[in-house]
Amino acid sequence: MEFPRLIDVNASSKLIRTKKKLLIVGRCLVTEHPEVVERFRDYAIVTACPEAEHVNMLGFKLFGIVIRNQLDEIAVLTTDGSMHCIQLHYMVEEIARRIDFRRRHFVYENAEVIEIPPEVVKISRYMSRVAKLYSTVKSGVHR
């Protein structure tokens, strides 16, 4: 199973125009767990690896795709805990700050695909907010 790289796909690609939903998947997940990616066949699937391609280049490419296509949804699927792949989630949220579109975030952990709310992705960027949440949970105080 091979999918085009985000950085290489044409911003107005027929693949993207016909599916109307785009999935950006961490390239290592395609190699290690292709069966997981197979569940997302209703998406136009592209791969990205922030370890190999700078997130600024990937983000600019995604911006070009967003402004040229009327997409129903953009989703990201990565391995949970990857310090590189988490940037893909942040990249989508950064673009969504100025251009409104439906977005979904998924991580793969322990043979399970888990959907992560966009608000959680946003909070995870700010270590001070995560520290406050951690303190609250650690002290047993729930608000």
C-alpha positions in Angstrom: 0.0 0.0 0.0 1.6 3.2 -1.2 0.3 6.7 -0.8 1.7 10.0 -2.1 3.7 12.2 0.1 1.9 15.4 1.1 4.9 17.5 0.0 4.8 15.9 -3.5 1.0 15.9 -4.2 -0.4 18.6 -6.4 -2.5 21.0 -4.4 -5.4 20.5 -6.8 -4.9 16.8 -7.2 -7.7 14.7 -8.6 -7.2 12.4 -5.6 -8.1 15.2 -3.2 -10.9 16.8 -5.3 -12.7 13.5 -5.7 -12.6 12.3 -2.1 -13.3 15.7 -0.4 -11.8 14.3 2.8 -8.0 14.4 3.4 -6.1 12.2 5.8 -2.5 13.1 6.6 -0.9 10.0 8.0 2.5 9.7 9.7 4.6 7.8 7.2 5.9 5.3 9.8 2.4 4.2 10.5 1.9 3.2 6.9 5.0 1.0 7.2 4.4 -0.4 10.7 0.6 -0.8 10.7 -0.9 -0.6 7.2 -4.0 -2.3 8.4 -4.8 0.8 10.5 -4.5 3.1 7.6 -6.7 0.8 5.5 -9.7 1.8 7.8 -9.5 5.3 6.4 -10.1 4.4 2.7 -12.9 6.9 2.3 -10.2 9.7 2.6 -7.7 10.9 0.1 -4.6 9.6 2.0 -1.2 11.4 1.9 1.8 10.7 4.1 4.1 13.1 5.9 7.2 12.7 8.1 8.3 15.8 10.0 11.5 14.0 10.8 12.3 14.2 7.0 10.3 17.2 5.8 10.1 20.4 7.8 6.7 21.2 9.2 6.8 24.7 7.7 7.1 23.2 4.2 4.3 20.7 5.0 2.1 23.4 6.5 2.5 25.7 3.5 1.6 22.8 1.2 -1.5 22.0 3.3 -2.4 25.7 3.2 -2.3 25.6 -0.6 -4.5 22.5 -0.6 -7.0 24.1 1.8 -7.4 27.3 -0.2 -7.8 25.5 -3.6 -10.3 22.8 -2.6 -13.7 22.7 -0.9 -12.8 19.9 1.5 -15.4 18.4 3.9 -12.7 17.4 6.4 -9.0 17.2 7.1 -7.8 14.5 9.5 -4.4 13.5 10.9 -3.5 10.0 12.0 -0.2 9.5 13.8 1.6 7.2 16.3 0.8 8.5 19.8 3.8 9.9 21.6 5.9 10.7 18.5 7.7 14.0 19.1 7.9 14.5 15.4 4.4 13.5 14.3 2.6 15.6 16.9 3.7 18.6 14.7 1.2 17.4 12.1 -1.6 17.9 14.5 -0.4 21.3 15.5 0.1 22.2 11.8 -3.6 21.5 11.0 -4.8 23.5 14.1 -2.6 26.4 13.1 -4.2 26.7 9.7 -7.6 26.3 11.2 -7.0 29.4 13.3 -7.6 31.5 10.2 -9.5 29.2 7.8 -12.5 27.4 9.2 -12.7 23.7 8.2 -13.8 20.4 9.9 -10.8 18.7 11.3 -10.2 15.4 13.2 -7.2 14.1 15.0 -6.4 10.4 15.5 -3.6 8.6 17.3 -2.6 5.0 17.2 -1.7 3.4 20.6 -1.8 -0.2 21.8 -3.6 -1.5 18.7 -6.3 1.1 19.0 -7.1 4.3 17.0 -8.2 7.0 19.5 -9.8 10.3 18.4 -8.4 13.3 20.0 -10.6 16.5 20.2 -9.0 19.6 18.6 -9.2 21.4 22.0 -6.9 18.7 23.5 -4.4 19.2 20.6 -4.4 22.9 21.3 -3.9 22.5 25.1 -1.0 20.0 24.5 1.0 22.8 22.8 1.1 24.7 26.1 3.1 22.9 28.8 2.0 25.4 31.4 -1.7 24.4 30.8 -0.7 20.7 30.8 1.1 21.2 34.1 -2.0 22.8 35.6 -4.2 19.9 34.5 -1.6 17.5 35.8 -1.6 19.2 39.2 -5.3 19.2 39.4 -5.5 15.5 38.6 -2.6 14.6 40.9 -4.2 16.5 43.8 -7.5 14.8 43.2 -9.3 18.1 42.6 -11.8 18.0 39.7 -13.5 21.1 38.5 
